Amino acid sequence: MENKGRKVPEVVIRRLPRYYRYLAELDRSGKTRISSNALSEKMGVTASQIRQDFNYFGGFGQQGYGYNVKSLLKEISQIFGINDGYKAIIVGAGHLGHALANYSGIQKRGFSIVGVFDIDKKKIGQDYNGITVRDMSEAEAFIKENDIDIAILTLPKNAIGEVADKLVEYGIKGLWNFAYVELKTKKPVPIENVHLTDSLMTLSFKIKQKSE
């Protein structure tokens, strides 16, 4: 459902995947509906906040009934474009690139990893979950021929800027960046910068706070 032209706050966007995960669990367990109060207990936000979040997209609940689990799951899928069948490549065939190629959760969310690229001759030709690692020199033709949407970047931060700009020139529409740097490109495209240790530091903070 459209958000009727309103700008959706980043904090709301960050909560939506959590709603999706929990609703998917409910759906698998056979649960057909849930109230905003019950959802708030699981999410750790108020029922009022949940209703406000969904109202950015038109609102999906019925007073006195709550939310239909399957319907809400479908709505969130449409909001994220999960059903659009985005195709992705991994650039950087190191340990993290290999792990992501084998991570089934990416496929379950509707994203297909169809290529892996690197410049290391030792890695080129290796099999990553049924995908042959290709030389980076083949990336441009592959992206254009296969209409690739997303590039997953698992590169050293000193190399990522130039590579990212080239990928955007080749037609990449969005970047999922695992290098420990806030990436920006010459031609603006959506970028999600992932810092894995941020979550660990947050956990450390919570442990410290609890022990004081």
VOMARMI-705857 format. One record per residue (C-alpha): residue number from 1; residue in three letters; x, y, z. Coordinates in steps of 0.001 Angstrom, whole numbers, plus 500000, padded with zeros to 6 digits. Layout:
N
(r NUM,'ALA',(X,Y,Z)) ...
This chain:
212
(r 1,'MET',(500000,500000,500000)) (r 2,'GLU',(501287,503496,499173)) (r 3,'ASN',(502286,505931,501903)) (r 4,'LYS',(500238,508696,500223)) (r 5,'GLY',(503253,510877,499545)) (r 6,'ARG',(504335,511234,503169)) (r 7,'LYS',(507997,510855,504000)) (r 8,'VAL',(508467,507786,506153)) (r 9,'PRO',(510910,508347,509067)) (r 10,'GLU',(514010,506148,509093)) (r 11,'VAL',(513112,504765,512529)) (r 12,'VAL',(509807,503470,511131)) (r 13,'ILE',(511555,501820,508189)) (r 14,'ARG',(513944,500120,510640)) (r 15,'ARG',(511044,498676,512620)) (r 16,'LEU',(509210,497184,509651)) (r 17,'PRO',(511599,494207,509180)) (r 18,'ARG',(511084,493329,512863)) (r 19,'TYR',(507313,493338,512342)) (r 20,'TYR',(507821,491164,509284)) (r 21,'ARG',(509966,488590,511121)) (r 22,'TYR',(507510,488216,513964)) (r 23,'LEU',(504464,488039,511695)) (r 24,'ALA',(506199,485372,509614)) (r 25,'GLU',(506706,483340,512808)) (r 26,'LEU',(503036,483750,513696)) (r 27,'ASP',(501970,482721,510211)) (r 28,'ARG',(504105,479583,510330)) (r 29,'SER',(502572,478666,513690)) (r 30,'GLY',(499045,478996,512276)) (r 31,'LYS',(498114,482222,514073)) (r 32,'THR',(495547,484140,512020)) (r 33,'ARG',(495276,487466,513845)) (r 34,'ILE',(496991,489575,516484)) (r 35,'SER',(496083,492727,518391)) (r 36,'SER',(498258,495830,518437)) (r 37,'ASN',(498682,495303,522209)) (r 38,'ALA',(500018,491770,521729)) (r 39,'LEU',(502272,492971,518913)) (r 40,'SER',(503566,495802,521110)) (r 41,'GLU',(504647,493355,523833)) (r 42,'LYS',(506762,491458,521337)) (r 43,'MET',(508209,494516,519584)) (r 44,'GLY',(508919,496568,522692)) (r 45,'VAL',(507067,499630,521407)) (r 46,'THR',(503638,500922,522364)) (r 47,'ALA',(500460,499854,520581)) (r 48,'SER',(499944,503502,519682)) (r 49,'GLN',(503368,503629,518012)) (r 50,'ILE',(502592,500494,516009)) (r 51,'ARG',(499373,502032,514734)) (r 52,'GLN',(501227,505227,513831)) (r 53,'ASP',(503881,503199,511968)) (r 54,'PHE',(501283,501409,509868)) (r 55,'ASN',(499317,504601,509264)) (r 56,'TYR',(502197,505869,507122)) (r 57,'PHE',(501071,503222,504653)) (r 58,'GLY',(497326,503571,505124)) (r 59,'GLY',(496785,501483,508251)) (r 60,'PHE',(495932,497787,508149)) (r 61,'GLY',(494031,496956,511321)) (r 62,'GLN',(490347,496774,512196)) (r 63,'GLN',(489069,498153,515490)) (r 64,'GLY',(488024,495316,517766)) (r 65,'TYR',(489717,492734,515564)) (r 66,'GLY',(493368,493705,515353)) (r 67,'TYR',(495507,492651,512434)) (r 68,'ASN',(495075,489749,510060)) (r 69,'VAL',(498500,488089,510121)) (r 70,'LYS',(498606,486928,506484)) (r 71,'SER',(497255,490216,505153)) (r 72,'LEU',(499680,492324,507180)) (r 73,'LEU',(502583,490103,506165)) (r 74,'LYS',(501576,490576,502519)) (r 75,'GLU',(501283,494347,502928)) (r 76,'ILE',(504755,494644,504450)) (r 77,'SER',(506138,492451,501674)) (r 78,'GLN',(504698,494866,499136)) (r 79,'ILE',(506065,497891,501007)) (r 80,'PHE',(509574,496448,500809)) (r 81,'GLY',(509210,495134,497267)) (r 82,'ILE',(510078,491635,498461)) (r 83,'ASN',(507865,490128,495780)) (r 84,'ASP',(509601,492094,493010)) (r 85,'GLY',(512313,489460,492703)) (r 86,'TYR',(515415,491634,493025)) (r 87,'LYS',(518615,490112,491662)) (r 88,'ALA',(521918,490655,493452)) (r 89,'ILE',(525614,490019,493009)) (r 90,'ILE',(528349,489779,495629)) (r 91,'VAL',(531530,491740,494981)) (r 92,'GLY',(534323,490383,497133)) (r 93,'ALA',(534681,486608,497454)) (r 94,'GLY',(536393,486525,500843)) (r 95,'HIS',(535081,484853,503985)) (r 96,'LEU',(532133,487233,504379)) (r 97,'GLY',(531223,487057,500703)) (r 98,'HIS',(531294,483269,500892)) (r 99,'ALA',(529126,483274,504019)) (r 100,'LEU',(526546,485582,502445)) (r 101,'ALA',(526404,483458,499297)) (r 102,'ASN',(525480,480506,501509)) (r 103,'TYR',(523039,482384,503749)) (r 104,'SER',(519542,481108,502959)) (r 105,'GLY',(517854,484030,504696)) (r 106,'ILE',(518630,486306,501753)) (r 107,'GLN',(516792,484010,499352)) (r 108,'LYS',(513870,483632,501753)) (r 109,'ARG',(513336,487390,501686)) (r 110,'GLY',(512959,487316,497907)) (r 111,'PHE',(516458,488361,496860)) (r 112,'SER',(518300,486123,494405)) (r 113,'ILE',(522101,486066,494477)) (r 114,'VAL',(523076,485237,490909)) (r 115,'GLY',(526749,486185,490721)) (r 116,'VAL',(529955,486513,492763)) (r 117,'PHE',(532960,488571,491627)) (r 118,'ASP',(536559,489081,492741)) (r 119,'ILE',(539975,490093,491387)) (r 120,'ASP',(541862,487333,493235)) (r 121,'LYS',(542855,484705,490694)) (r 122,'LYS',(542876,482062,493448)) (r 123,'LYS',(539177,482631,494109)) (r 124,'ILE',(538017,482924,490502)) (r 125,'GLY',(536427,479666,489379)) (r 126,'GLN',(535520,478508,492888)) (r 127,'ASP',(531969,477384,493609)) (r 128,'TYR',(529967,479436,496109)) (r 129,'ASN',(526655,477705,496754)) (r 130,'GLY',(526298,476750,493092)) (r 131,'ILE',(527627,480075,491776)) (r 132,'THR',(530992,480236,490054)) (r 133,'VAL',(533165,483143,491173)) (r 134,'ARG',(533891,485357,488168)) (r 135,'ASP',(536638,487833,487389)) (r 136,'MET',(535691,491414,488166)) (r 137,'SER',(536413,492315,484545)) (r 138,'GLU',(533212,490423,483609)) (r 139,'ALA',(530997,492424,485971)) (r 140,'GLU',(529846,495134,483568)) (r 141,'ALA',(528595,492720,480902)) (r 142,'PHE',(527025,490423,483513)) (r 143,'ILE',(525138,493267,485222)) (r 144,'LYS',(523762,494599,481953)) (r 145,'GLU',(522861,491205,480476)) (r 146,'ASN',(521128,490007,483648)) (r 147,'ASP',(519564,493304,484759)) (r 148,'ILE',(521105,493121,488236)) (r 149,'ASP',(519517,495366,490869)) (r 150,'ILE',(521761,495136,493929)) (r 151,'ALA',(525485,494768,494595)) (r 152,'ILE',(526544,493339,497958)) (r 153,'LEU',(529954,494776,498760)) (r 154,'THR',(532339,492794,500954)) (r 155,'LEU',(535507,494642,499993)) (r 156,'PRO',(538352,496357,501886)) (r 157,'LYS',(537351,499953,502564)) (r 158,'ASN',(540348,501356,500671)) (r 159,'ALA',(539033,499834,497426)) (r 160,'ILE',(535320,500256,497774)) (r 161,'GLY',(534754,503814,496549)) (r 162,'GLU',(536051,503338,493024)) (r 163,'VAL',(534394,499931,492665)) (r 164,'ALA',(531034,501244,493868)) (r 165,'ASP',(531061,504103,491371)) (r 166,'LYS',(531800,501684,488526)) (r 167,'LEU',(528998,499350,489587)) (r 168,'VAL',(526525,502225,489581)) (r 169,'GLU',(527728,503200,486100)) (r 170,'TYR',(527080,499608,485009)) (r 171,'GLY',(523453,499885,486126)) (r 172,'ILE',(523365,498765,489770)) (r 173,'LYS',(520357,500355,491497)) (r 174,'GLY',(521336,499851,495157)) (r 175,'LEU',(524347,498910,497298)) (r 176,'TRP',(524499,496792,500445)) (r 177,'ASN',(527855,497793,501885)) (r 178,'PHE',(529689,495665,504462)) (r 179,'ALA',(532960,497615,504335)) (r 180,'TYR',(533542,499558,507543)) (r 181,'VAL',(532987,502938,505881)) (r 182,'GLU',(530023,505223,505194)) (r 183,'LEU',(529884,504806,501445)) (r 184,'LYS',(528755,507523,499061)) (r 185,'THR',(528749,507369,495276)) (r 186,'LYS',(529166,510049,492635)) (r 187,'LYS',(525794,509163,491154)) (r 188,'PRO',(523347,508862,494073)) (r 189,'VAL',(521730,505449,494585)) (r 190,'PRO',(520186,503897,497716)) (r 191,'ILE',(522959,502591,499986)) (r 192,'GLU',(522654,500550,503154)) (r 193,'ASN',(525892,500713,505132)) (r 194,'VAL',(526200,497720,507474)) (r 195,'HIS',(528555,497900,510464)) (r 196,'LEU',(528486,494474,512081)) (r 197,'THR',(530375,495508,515208)) (r 198,'ASP',(527875,498286,516021)) (r 199,'SER',(525434,495670,517255)) (r 200,'LEU',(528134,494030,519357)) (r 201,'MET',(529049,497389,520895)) (r 202,'THR',(525379,498000,521689)) (r 203,'LEU',(525256,494635,523457)) (r 204,'SER',(528391,495547,525398)) (r 205,'PHE',(526748,498803,526499)) (r 206,'LYS',(523629,496992,527733)) (r 207,'ILE',(525714,494480,529704)) (r 208,'LYS',(527721,497302,531276)) (r 209,'GLN',(524577,499256,532178)) (r 210,'LYS',(523027,496230,533823)) (r 211,'SER',(526127,495512,535893)) (r 212,'GLU',(526379,499041,537286)) 
